[in-house]
Amino acid sequence: MSSLLHSRKFWLAVFGVAQSLVLHFVPGFPSEVWQSIDALVIAVIAGIALEDSALKLSGREPQA
């Protein structure tokens, strides 16, 4: 559980879900904007996952 709380991917996912929920219910807020933010968060999480896997393949441990 401790490693989950220190994970950059976890906190980005929490941010993505929270902003999606909040902005979804804001009247008049364009859905394209919060969906674009979601796509950006997904891309950052994927980049971090690729970085972590490259570090593991090289024999080093990824940082939390």
CHARMM internal coordinates of N, CA and C (Angstrom, degrees):
IC EDIT
DIST 1 N 1 CA 1.4500
DIST 1 CA 1 C 1.5287
ANGL 1 N 1 CA 1 C 110.29
DIST 1 C 2 N 1.3127
ANGL 1 CA 1 C 2 N 116.70
DIHE 1 N 1 CA 1 C 2 N -36.19
DIST 2 N 2 CA 1.4600
ANGL 1 C 2 N 2 CA 120.57
DIHE 1 CA 1 C 2 N 2 CA -179.81
DIST 2 CA 2 C 1.5283
ANGL 2 N 2 CA 2 C 111.48
DIHE 1 C 2 N 2 CA 2 C -62.28
DIST 2 C 3 N 1.3274
ANGL 2 CA 2 C 3 N 116.70
DIHE 2 N 2 CA 2 C 3 N -41.22
DIST 3 N 3 CA 1.4633
ANGL 2 C 3 N 3 CA 119.30
DIHE 2 CA 2 C 3 N 3 CA -179.57
DIST 3 CA 3 C 1.5306
ANGL 3 N 3 CA 3 C 110.93
DIHE 2 C 3 N 3 CA 3 C -67.09
DIST 3 C 4 N 1.3133
ANGL 3 CA 3 C 4 N 117.00
DIHE 3 N 3 CA 3 C 4 N -31.19
DIST 4 N 4 CA 1.4634
ANGL 3 C 4 N 4 CA 120.21
DIHE 3 CA 3 C 4 N 4 CA 177.73
DIST 4 CA 4 C 1.5224
ANGL 4 N 4 CA 4 C 110.86
DIHE 3 C 4 N 4 CA 4 C -65.64
DIST 4 C 5 N 1.3271
ANGL 4 CA 4 C 5 N 116.73
DIHE 4 N 4 CA 4 C 5 N -40.74
DIST 5 N 5 CA 1.4590
ANGL 4 C 5 N 5 CA 120.74
DIHE 4 CA 4 C 5 N 5 CA -179.14
DIST 5 CA 5 C 1.5279
ANGL 5 N 5 CA 5 C 112.79
DIHE 4 C 5 N 5 CA 5 C -70.27
DIST 5 C 6 N 1.3253
ANGL 5 CA 5 C 6 N 117.11
DIHE 5 N 5 CA 5 C 6 N -17.43
DIST 6 N 6 CA 1.4640
ANGL 5 C 6 N 6 CA 121.50
DIHE 5 CA 5 C 6 N 6 CA 178.66
DIST 6 CA 6 C 1.5309
ANGL 6 N 6 CA 6 C 111.64
DIHE 5 C 6 N 6 CA 6 C -101.78
DIST 6 C 7 N 1.3185
ANGL 6 CA 6 C 7 N 117.86
DIHE 6 N 6 CA 6 C 7 N 4.74
DIST 7 N 7 CA 1.4552
ANGL 6 C 7 N 7 CA 121.94
DIHE 6 CA 6 C 7 N 7 CA -176.00
DIST 7 CA 7 C 1.5333
ANGL 7 N 7 CA 7 C 111.34
DIHE 6 C 7 N 7 CA 7 C -84.13
DIST 7 C 8 N 1.3245
ANGL 7 CA 7 C 8 N 115.80
DIHE 7 N 7 CA 7 C 8 N 126.43
DIST 8 N 8 CA 1.4751
ANGL 7 C 8 N 8 CA 120.39
DIHE 7 CA 7 C 8 N 8 CA 176.87
DIST 8 CA 8 C 1.5233
ANGL 8 N 8 CA 8 C 110.32
DIHE 7 C 8 N 8 CA 8 C -64.26
DIST 8 C 9 N 1.3176
ANGL 8 CA 8 C 9 N 116.94
DIHE 8 N 8 CA 8 C 9 N -37.89
DIST 9 N 9 CA 1.4710
ANGL 8 C 9 N 9 CA 120.32
DIHE 8 CA 8 C 9 N 9 CA -179.37
DIST 9 CA 9 C 1.5240
ANGL 9 N 9 CA 9 C 110.94
DIHE 8 C 9 N 9 CA 9 C -64.46
DIST 9 C 10 N 1.3289
ANGL 9 CA 9 C 10 N 117.21
DIHE 9 N 9 CA 9 C 10 N -40.67
DIST 10 N 10 CA 1.4633
ANGL 9 C 10 N 10 CA 121.22
DIHE 9 CA 9 C 10 N 10 CA 179.36
DIST 10 CA 10 C 1.5182
ANGL 10 N 10 CA 10 C 110.71
DIHE 9 C 10 N 10 CA 10 C -61.53
DIST 10 C 11 N 1.3348
ANGL 10 CA 10 C 11 N 117.46
DIHE 10 N 10 CA 10 C 11 N -48.70
DIST 11 N 11 CA 1.4595
ANGL 10 C 11 N 11 CA 119.94
DIHE 10 CA 10 C 11 N 11 CA -176.62
DIST 11 CA 11 C 1.5229
ANGL 11 N 11 CA 11 C 111.90
DIHE 10 C 11 N 11 CA 11 C -69.17
DIST 11 C 12 N 1.3142
ANGL 11 CA 11 C 12 N 118.13
DIHE 11 N 11 CA 11 C 12 N -31.90
DIST 12 N 12 CA 1.4649
ANGL 11 C 12 N 12 CA 120.10
DIHE 11 CA 11 C 12 N 12 CA 174.17
DIST 12 CA 12 C 1.5291
ANGL 12 N 12 CA 12 C 110.53
DIHE 11 C 12 N 12 CA 12 C -66.49
DIST 12 C 13 N 1.3184
ANGL 12 CA 12 C 13 N 116.64
DIHE 12 N 12 CA 12 C 13 N -39.14
DIST 13 N 13 CA 1.4640
ANGL 12 C 13 N 13 CA 120.08
DIHE 12 CA 12 C 13 N 13 CA 177.75
DIST 13 CA 13 C 1.5285
ANGL 13 N 13 CA 13 C 110.88
DIHE 12 C 13 N 13 CA 13 C -65.89
DIST 13 C 14 N 1.3336
ANGL 13 CA 13 C 14 N 117.02
DIHE 13 N 13 CA 13 C 14 N -40.65
DIST 14 N 14 CA 1.4756
ANGL 13 C 14 N 14 CA 120.49
DIHE 13 CA 13 C 14 N 14 CA 176.92
DIST 14 CA 14 C 1.5195
ANGL 14 N 14 CA 14 C 109.60
DIHE 13 C 14 N 14 CA 14 C -62.17
DIST 14 C 15 N 1.3315
ANGL 14 CA 14 C 15 N 117.13
DIHE 14 N 14 CA 14 C 15 N -44.16
DIST 15 N 15 CA 1.4595
ANGL 14 C 15 N 15 CA 120.86
DIHE 14 CA 14 C 15 N 15 CA 177.48
DIST 15 CA 15 C 1.5276
ANGL 15 N 15 CA 15 C 111.11
DIHE 14 C 15 N 15 CA 15 C -59.74
DIST 15 C 16 N 1.3353
ANGL 15 CA 15 C 16 N 117.17
DIHE 15 N 15 CA 15 C 16 N -44.92
DIST 16 N 16 CA 1.4547
ANGL 15 C 16 N 16 CA 121.29
DIHE 15 CA 15 C 16 N 16 CA -179.08
DIST 16 CA 16 C 1.5195
ANGL 16 N 16 CA 16 C 112.68
DIHE 15 C 16 N 16 CA 16 C -60.89
DIST 16 C 17 N 1.3249
ANGL 16 CA 16 C 17 N 116.17
DIHE 16 N 16 CA 16 C 17 N -44.08
DIST 17 N 17 CA 1.4643
ANGL 16 C 17 N 17 CA 120.19
DIHE 16 CA 16 C 17 N 17 CA 179.22
DIST 17 CA 17 C 1.5209
ANGL 17 N 17 CA 17 C 110.68
DIHE 16 C 17 N 17 CA 17 C -66.98
DIST 17 C 18 N 1.3297
ANGL 17 CA 17 C 18 N 117.11
DIHE 17 N 17 CA 17 C 18 N -44.07
DIST 18 N 18 CA 1.4712
ANGL 17 C 18 N 18 CA 120.59
DIHE 17 CA 17 C 18 N 18 CA -178.73
DIST 18 CA 18 C 1.5187
ANGL 18 N 18 CA 18 C 111.20
DIHE 17 C 18 N 18 CA 18 C -63.06
DIST 18 C 19 N 1.3247
ANGL 18 CA 18 C 19 N 117.89
DIHE 18 N 18 CA 18 C 19 N -46.70
DIST 19 N 19 CA 1.4612
ANGL 18 C 19 N 19 CA 119.37
DIHE 18 CA 18 C 19 N 19 CA -179.07
DIST 19 CA 19 C 1.5168
ANGL 19 N 19 CA 19 C 111.08
DIHE 18 C 19 N 19 CA 19 C -67.80
DIST 19 C 20 N 1.3214
ANGL 19 CA 19 C 20 N 118.24
DIHE 19 N 19 CA 19 C 20 N -32.94
DIST 20 N 20 CA 1.4650
ANGL 19 C 20 N 20 CA 120.21
DIHE 19 CA 19 C 20 N 20 CA 177.00
DIST 20 CA 20 C 1.5210
ANGL 20 N 20 CA 20 C 110.97
DIHE 19 C 20 N 20 CA 20 C -64.22
DIST 20 C 21 N 1.3264
ANGL 20 CA 20 C 21 N 115.87
DIHE 20 N 20 CA 20 C 21 N -45.05
DIST 21 N 21 CA 1.4663
ANGL 20 C 21 N 21 CA 119.90
DIHE 20 CA 20 C 21 N 21 CA -179.98
DIST 21 CA 21 C 1.5213
ANGL 21 N 21 CA 21 C 111.42
DIHE 20 C 21 N 21 CA 21 C -64.81
DIST 21 C 22 N 1.3129
ANGL 21 CA 21 C 22 N 116.65
DIHE 21 N 21 CA 21 C 22 N -46.10
DIST 22 N 22 CA 1.4653
ANGL 21 C 22 N 22 CA 120.09
DIHE 21 CA 21 C 22 N 22 CA -177.56
DIST 22 CA 22 C 1.5290
ANGL 22 N 22 CA 22 C 110.75
DIHE 21 C 22 N 22 CA 22 C -65.49
DIST 22 C 23 N 1.3184
ANGL 22 CA 22 C 23 N 117.07
DIHE 22 N 22 CA 22 C 23 N -50.46
DIST 23 N 23 CA 1.4623
ANGL 22 C 23 N 23 CA 119.81
DIHE 22 CA 22 C 23 N 23 CA -175.62
DIST 23 CA 23 C 1.5231
ANGL 23 N 23 CA 23 C 112.89
DIHE 22 C 23 N 23 CA 23 C -72.29
DIST 23 C 24 N 1.3180
ANGL 23 CA 23 C 24 N 117.35
DIHE 23 N 23 CA 23 C 24 N -23.07
DIST 24 N 24 CA 1.4644
ANGL 23 C 24 N 24 CA 120.29
DIHE 23 CA 23 C 24 N 24 CA 177.09
DIST 24 CA 24 C 1.5259
ANGL 24 N 24 CA 24 C 111.27
DIHE 23 C 24 N 24 CA 24 C -65.28
DIST 24 C 25 N 1.3282
ANGL 24 CA 24 C 25 N 116.02
DIHE 24 N 24 CA 24 C 25 N -33.88
DIST 25 N 25 CA 1.4571
ANGL 24 C 25 N 25 CA 120.01
DIHE 24 CA 24 C 25 N 25 CA -176.57
DIST 25 CA 25 C 1.5246
ANGL 25 N 25 CA 25 C 113.77
DIHE 24 C 25 N 25 CA 25 C -97.88
DIST 25 C 26 N 1.3332
ANGL 25 CA 25 C 26 N 118.28
DIHE 25 N 25 CA 25 C 26 N 2.86
DIST 26 N 26 CA 1.4655
ANGL 25 C 26 N 26 CA 120.74
DIHE 25 CA 25 C 26 N 26 CA 174.88
DIST 26 CA 26 C 1.5286
ANGL 26 N 26 CA 26 C 107.28
DIHE 25 C 26 N 26 CA 26 C -80.78
DIST 26 C 27 N 1.3380
ANGL 26 CA 26 C 27 N 116.39
DIHE 26 N 26 CA 26 C 27 N 118.43
DIST 27 N 27 CA 1.4612
ANGL 26 C 27 N 27 CA 118.58
DIHE 26 CA 26 C 27 N 27 CA -177.49
DIST 27 CA 27 C 1.5342
ANGL 27 N 27 CA 27 C 111.56
DIHE 26 C 27 N 27 CA 27 C -65.26
DIST 27 C 28 N 1.2950
ANGL 27 CA 27 C 28 N 115.02
DIHE 27 N 27 CA 27 C 28 N 135.46
DIST 28 N 28 CA 1.4572
ANGL 27 C 28 N 28 CA 121.24
DIHE 27 CA 27 C 28 N 28 CA 176.75
DIST 28 CA 28 C 1.5100
ANGL 28 N 28 CA 28 C 115.15
DIHE 27 C 28 N 28 CA 28 C 81.90
DIST 28 C 29 N 1.3273
ANGL 28 CA 28 C 29 N 118.25
DIHE 28 N 28 CA 28 C 29 N -3.15
DIST 29 N 29 CA 1.4649
ANGL 28 C 29 N 29 CA 120.05
DIHE 28 CA 28 C 29 N 29 CA 179.45
DIST 29 CA 29 C 1.5239
ANGL 29 N 29 CA 29 C 108.52
DIHE 28 C 29 N 29 CA 29 C -79.79
DIST 29 C 30 N 1.3245
ANGL 29 CA 29 C 30 N 117.85
DIHE 29 N 29 CA 29 C 30 N 126.51
DIST 30 N 30 CA 1.4728
ANGL 29 C 30 N 30 CA 120.13
DIHE 29 CA 29 C 30 N 30 CA -176.83
DIST 30 CA 30 C 1.5328
ANGL 30 N 30 CA 30 C 112.15
DIHE 29 C 30 N 30 CA 30 C -63.37
DIST 30 C 31 N 1.3075
ANGL 30 CA 30 C 31 N 115.73
DIHE 30 N 30 CA 30 C 31 N 128.90
DIST 31 N 31 CA 1.4731
ANGL 30 C 31 N 31 CA 119.61
DIHE 30 CA 30 C 31 N 31 CA -178.33
DIST 31 CA 31 C 1.5307
ANGL 31 N 31 CA 31 C 111.64
DIHE 30 C 31 N 31 CA 31 C -66.20
DIST 31 C 32 N 1.3244
ANGL 31 CA 31 C 32 N 117.37
DIHE 31 N 31 CA 31 C 32 N -25.45
DIST 32 N 32 CA 1.4621
ANGL 31 C 32 N 32 CA 120.29
DIHE 31 CA 31 C 32 N 32 CA 179.41
DIST 32 CA 32 C 1.5281
ANGL 32 N 32 CA 32 C 111.35
DIHE 31 C 32 N 32 CA 32 C -62.75
DIST 32 C 33 N 1.3239
ANGL 32 CA 32 C 33 N 116.41
DIHE 32 N 32 CA 32 C 33 N -32.54
DIST 33 N 33 CA 1.4695
ANGL 32 C 33 N 33 CA 120.01
DIHE 32 CA 32 C 33 N 33 CA -177.99
DIST 33 CA 33 C 1.5266
ANGL 33 N 33 CA 33 C 110.34
DIHE 32 C 33 N 33 CA 33 C -69.47
DIST 33 C 34 N 1.3522
ANGL 33 CA 33 C 34 N 117.94
DIHE 33 N 33 CA 33 C 34 N -52.35
DIST 34 N 34 CA 1.4644
ANGL 33 C 34 N 34 CA 118.14
DIHE 33 CA 33 C 34 N 34 CA -178.02
DIST 34 CA 34 C 1.5174
ANGL 34 N 34 CA 34 C 111.78
DIHE 33 C 34 N 34 CA 34 C -69.56
DIST 34 C 35 N 1.3280
ANGL 34 CA 34 C 35 N 117.82
DIHE 34 N 34 CA 34 C 35 N -27.85
DIST 35 N 35 CA 1.4631
ANGL 34 C 35 N 35 CA 119.18
DIHE 34 CA 34 C 35 N 35 CA 175.24
DIST 35 CA 35 C 1.5245
ANGL 35 N 35 CA 35 C 110.69
DIHE 34 C 35 N 35 CA 35 C -70.49
DIST 35 C 36 N 1.3192
ANGL 35 CA 35 C 36 N 116.93
DIHE 35 N 35 CA 35 C 36 N -33.99
DIST 36 N 36 CA 1.4675
ANGL 35 C 36 N 36 CA 120.45
DIHE 35 CA 35 C 36 N 36 CA 176.58
DIST 36 CA 36 C 1.5295
ANGL 36 N 36 CA 36 C 110.81
DIHE 35 C 36 N 36 CA 36 C -68.11
DIST 36 C 37 N 1.3306
ANGL 36 CA 36 C 37 N 117.01
DIHE 36 N 36 CA 36 C 37 N -39.14
DIST 37 N 37 CA 1.4620
ANGL 36 C 37 N 37 CA 120.62
DIHE 36 CA 36 C 37 N 37 CA 176.41
DIST 37 CA 37 C 1.5229
ANGL 37 N 37 CA 37 C 109.55
DIHE 36 C 37 N 37 CA 37 C -62.64
DIST 37 C 38 N 1.3378
ANGL 37 CA 37 C 38 N 117.29
DIHE 37 N 37 CA 37 C 38 N -41.24
DIST 38 N 38 CA 1.4605
ANGL 37 C 38 N 38 CA 120.99
DIHE 37 CA 37 C 38 N 38 CA 176.75
DIST 38 CA 38 C 1.5289
ANGL 38 N 38 CA 38 C 111.32
DIHE 37 C 38 N 38 CA 38 C -59.39
DIST 38 C 39 N 1.3173
ANGL 38 CA 38 C 39 N 116.45
DIHE 38 N 38 CA 38 C 39 N -43.99
DIST 39 N 39 CA 1.4681
ANGL 38 C 39 N 39 CA 120.39
DIHE 38 CA 38 C 39 N 39 CA 179.72
DIST 39 CA 39 C 1.5212
ANGL 39 N 39 CA 39 C 110.64
DIHE 38 C 39 N 39 CA 39 C -63.19
DIST 39 C 40 N 1.3177
ANGL 39 CA 39 C 40 N 116.70
DIHE 39 N 39 CA 39 C 40 N -39.12
DIST 40 N 40 CA 1.4562
ANGL 39 C 40 N 40 CA 120.90
DIHE 39 CA 39 C 40 N 40 CA 178.40
DIST 40 CA 40 C 1.5241
ANGL 40 N 40 CA 40 C 111.24
DIHE 39 C 40 N 40 CA 40 C -65.71
DIST 40 C 41 N 1.3226
ANGL 40 CA 40 C 41 N 117.17
DIHE 40 N 40 CA 40 C 41 N -41.90
DIST 41 N 41 CA 1.4706
ANGL 40 C 41 N 41 CA 121.14
DIHE 40 CA 40 C 41 N 41 CA 177.98
DIST 41 CA 41 C 1.5261
ANGL 41 N 41 CA 41 C 110.21
DIHE 40 C 41 N 41 CA 41 C -63.05
DIST 41 C 42 N 1.3219
ANGL 41 CA 41 C 42 N 117.00
DIHE 41 N 41 CA 41 C 42 N -41.58
DIST 42 N 42 CA 1.4687
ANGL 41 C 42 N 42 CA 120.93
DIHE 41 CA 41 C 42 N 42 CA 178.02
DIST 42 CA 42 C 1.5231
ANGL 42 N 42 CA 42 C 110.91
DIHE 41 C 42 N 42 CA 42 C -62.15
DIST 42 C 43 N 1.3311
ANGL 42 CA 42 C 43 N 116.56
DIHE 42 N 42 CA 42 C 43 N -40.88
DIST 43 N 43 CA 1.4636
ANGL 42 C 43 N 43 CA 120.29
DIHE 42 CA 42 C 43 N 43 CA 179.08
DIST 43 CA 43 C 1.5263
ANGL 43 N 43 CA 43 C 111.38
DIHE 42 C 43 N 43 CA 43 C -65.13
DIST 43 C 44 N 1.3233
ANGL 43 CA 43 C 44 N 117.38
DIHE 43 N 43 CA 43 C 44 N -39.60
DIST 44 N 44 CA 1.4672
ANGL 43 C 44 N 44 CA 120.53
DIHE 43 CA 43 C 44 N 44 CA 178.55
DIST 44 CA 44 C 1.5280
ANGL 44 N 44 CA 44 C 110.46
DIHE 43 C 44 N 44 CA 44 C -66.61
DIST 44 C 45 N 1.3346
ANGL 44 CA 44 C 45 N 117.20
DIHE 44 N 44 CA 44 C 45 N -42.25
DIST 45 N 45 CA 1.4676
ANGL 44 C 45 N 45 CA 120.65
DIHE 44 CA 44 C 45 N 45 CA 177.63
DIST 45 CA 45 C 1.5247
ANGL 45 N 45 CA 45 C 110.28
DIHE 44 C 45 N 45 CA 45 C -61.54
DIST 45 C 46 N 1.3264
ANGL 45 CA 45 C 46 N 117.28
DIHE 45 N 45 CA 45 C 46 N -42.55
DIST 46 N 46 CA 1.4673
ANGL 45 C 46 N 46 CA 120.69
DIHE 45 CA 45 C 46 N 46 CA 178.79
DIST 46 CA 46 C 1.5323
ANGL 46 N 46 CA 46 C 110.56
DIHE 45 C 46 N 46 CA 46 C -63.85
DIST 46 C 47 N 1.3274
ANGL 46 CA 46 C 47 N 117.40
DIHE 46 N 46 CA 46 C 47 N -39.98
DIST 47 N 47 CA 1.4628
ANGL 46 C 47 N 47 CA 120.81
DIHE 46 CA 46 C 47 N 47 CA 177.72
DIST 47 CA 47 C 1.5142
ANGL 47 N 47 CA 47 C 112.18
DIHE 46 C 47 N 47 CA 47 C -62.68
DIST 47 C 48 N 1.3346
ANGL 47 CA 47 C 48 N 116.47
DIHE 47 N 47 CA 47 C 48 N -42.13
DIST 48 N 48 CA 1.4630
ANGL 47 C 48 N 48 CA 120.43
DIHE 47 CA 47 C 48 N 48 CA 178.05
DIST 48 CA 48 C 1.5265
ANGL 48 N 48 CA 48 C 110.30
DIHE 47 C 48 N 48 CA 48 C -65.40
DIST 48 C 49 N 1.3287
ANGL 48 CA 48 C 49 N 116.76
DIHE 48 N 48 CA 48 C 49 N -39.68
DIST 49 N 49 CA 1.4682
ANGL 48 C 49 N 49 CA 119.97
DIHE 48 CA 48 C 49 N 49 CA 178.78
DIST 49 CA 49 C 1.5278
ANGL 49 N 49 CA 49 C 110.80
DIHE 48 C 49 N 49 CA 49 C -64.05
DIST 49 C 50 N 1.3252
ANGL 49 CA 49 C 50 N 117.17
DIHE 49 N 49 CA 49 C 50 N -40.72
DIST 50 N 50 CA 1.4707
ANGL 49 C 50 N 50 CA 120.17
DIHE 49 CA 49 C 50 N 50 CA 177.01
DIST 50 CA 50 C 1.5278
ANGL 50 N 50 CA 50 C 111.16
DIHE 49 C 50 N 50 CA 50 C -64.37
DIST 50 C 51 N 1.3194
ANGL 50 CA 50 C 51 N 116.19
DIHE 50 N 50 CA 50 C 51 N -41.38
DIST 51 N 51 CA 1.4573
ANGL 50 C 51 N 51 CA 120.57
DIHE 50 CA 50 C 51 N 51 CA 177.84
DIST 51 CA 51 C 1.5303
ANGL 51 N 51 CA 51 C 110.61
DIHE 50 C 51 N 51 CA 51 C -62.11
DIST 51 C 52 N 1.3384
ANGL 51 CA 51 C 52 N 116.68
DIHE 51 N 51 CA 51 C 52 N -44.63
DIST 52 N 52 CA 1.4670
ANGL 51 C 52 N 52 CA 120.60
DIHE 51 CA 51 C 52 N 52 CA 179.25
DIST 52 CA 52 C 1.5220
ANGL 52 N 52 CA 52 C 111.59
DIHE 51 C 52 N 52 CA 52 C -62.74
DIST 52 C 53 N 1.3320
ANGL 52 CA 52 C 53 N 117.08
DIHE 52 N 52 CA 52 C 53 N -41.58
DIST 53 N 53 CA 1.4703
ANGL 52 C 53 N 53 CA 119.39
DIHE 52 CA 52 C 53 N 53 CA -179.42
DIST 53 CA 53 C 1.5263
ANGL 53 N 53 CA 53 C 111.13
DIHE 52 C 53 N 53 CA 53 C -68.72
DIST 53 C 54 N 1.3300
ANGL 53 CA 53 C 54 N 118.00
DIHE 53 N 53 CA 53 C 54 N -35.90
DIST 54 N 54 CA 1.4631
ANGL 53 C 54 N 54 CA 120.39
DIHE 53 CA 53 C 54 N 54 CA 177.18
DIST 54 CA 54 C 1.5291
ANGL 54 N 54 CA 54 C 110.67
DIHE 53 C 54 N 54 CA 54 C -65.85
DIST 54 C 55 N 1.3222
ANGL 54 CA 54 C 55 N 116.53
DIHE 54 N 54 CA 54 C 55 N -38.50
DIST 55 N 55 CA 1.4674
ANGL 54 C 55 N 55 CA 119.51
DIHE 54 CA 54 C 55 N 55 CA 177.64
DIST 55 CA 55 C 1.5271
ANGL 55 N 55 CA 55 C 111.14
DIHE 54 C 55 N 55 CA 55 C -66.07
DIST 55 C 56 N 1.3143
ANGL 55 CA 55 C 56 N 116.76
DIHE 55 N 55 CA 55 C 56 N -40.29
DIST 56 N 56 CA 1.4714
ANGL 55 C 56 N 56 CA 119.50
DIHE 55 CA 55 C 56 N 56 CA 178.96
DIST 56 CA 56 C 1.5225
ANGL 56 N 56 CA 56 C 111.05
DIHE 55 C 56 N 56 CA 56 C -65.23
DIST 56 C 57 N 1.3246
ANGL 56 CA 56 C 57 N 117.12
DIHE 56 N 56 CA 56 C 57 N -39.56
DIST 57 N 57 CA 1.4595
ANGL 56 C 57 N 57 CA 120.67
DIHE 56 CA 56 C 57 N 57 CA 179.22
DIST 57 CA 57 C 1.5303
ANGL 57 N 57 CA 57 C 111.06
DIHE 56 C 57 N 57 CA 57 C -66.38
DIST 57 C 58 N 1.3246
ANGL 57 CA 57 C 58 N 116.87
DIHE 57 N 57 CA 57 C 58 N -30.49
DIST 58 N 58 CA 1.4547
ANGL 57 C 58 N 58 CA 120.07
DIHE 57 CA 57 C 58 N 58 CA 179.91
DIST 58 CA 58 C 1.5250
ANGL 58 N 58 CA 58 C 112.02
DIHE 57 C 58 N 58 CA 58 C -81.08
DIST 58 C 59 N 1.3229
ANGL 58 CA 58 C 59 N 117.08
DIHE 58 N 58 CA 58 C 59 N -7.98
DIST 59 N 59 CA 1.4553
ANGL 58 C 59 N 59 CA 120.65
DIHE 58 CA 58 C 59 N 59 CA 177.92
DIST 59 CA 59 C 1.5139
ANGL 59 N 59 CA 59 C 114.18
DIHE 58 C 59 N 59 CA 59 C 99.21
DIST 59 C 60 N 1.3357
ANGL 59 CA 59 C 60 N 116.52
DIHE 59 N 59 CA 59 C 60 N -2.00
DIST 60 N 60 CA 1.4657
ANGL 59 C 60 N 60 CA 119.58
DIHE 59 CA 59 C 60 N 60 CA 177.84
DIST 60 CA 60 C 1.5166
ANGL 60 N 60 CA 60 C 108.80
DIHE 59 C 60 N 60 CA 60 C -100.97
DIST 60 C 61 N 1.3166
ANGL 60 CA 60 C 61 N 115.75
DIHE 60 N 60 CA 60 C 61 N 157.83
DIST 61 N 61 CA 1.4602
ANGL 60 C 61 N 61 CA 120.59
DIHE 60 CA 60 C 61 N 61 CA 179.34
DIST 61 CA 61 C 1.5199
ANGL 61 N 61 CA 61 C 109.65
DIHE 60 C 61 N 61 CA 61 C -94.07
DIST 61 C 62 N 1.3392
ANGL 61 CA 61 C 62 N 116.76
DIHE 61 N 61 CA 61 C 62 N 136.81
DIST 62 N 62 CA 1.4579
ANGL 61 C 62 N 62 CA 118.77
DIHE 61 CA 61 C 62 N 62 CA 176.47
DIST 62 CA 62 C 1.5230
ANGL 62 N 62 CA 62 C 110.73
DIHE 61 C 62 N 62 CA 62 C -68.31
DIST 62 C 63 N 1.3222
ANGL 62 CA 62 C 63 N 116.02
DIHE 62 N 62 CA 62 C 63 N 149.09
DIST 63 N 63 CA 1.4625
ANGL 62 C 63 N 63 CA 120.64
DIHE 62 CA 62 C 63 N 63 CA 176.92
DIST 63 CA 63 C 1.4995
ANGL 63 N 63 CA 63 C 109.13
DIHE 62 C 63 N 63 CA 63 C -80.45
DIST 63 C 64 N 1.3074
ANGL 63 CA 63 C 64 N 115.96
DIHE 63 N 63 CA 63 C 64 N 152.54
DIST 64 N 64 CA 1.4811
ANGL 63 C 64 N 64 CA 121.07
DIHE 63 CA 63 C 64 N 64 CA 179.77
DIST 64 CA 64 C 1.4989
ANGL 64 N 64 CA 64 C 110.84
DIHE 63 C 64 N 64 CA 64 C -72.00
END
COOR INIT
IC SEED 1 N 1 CA 1 C
IC BUILD
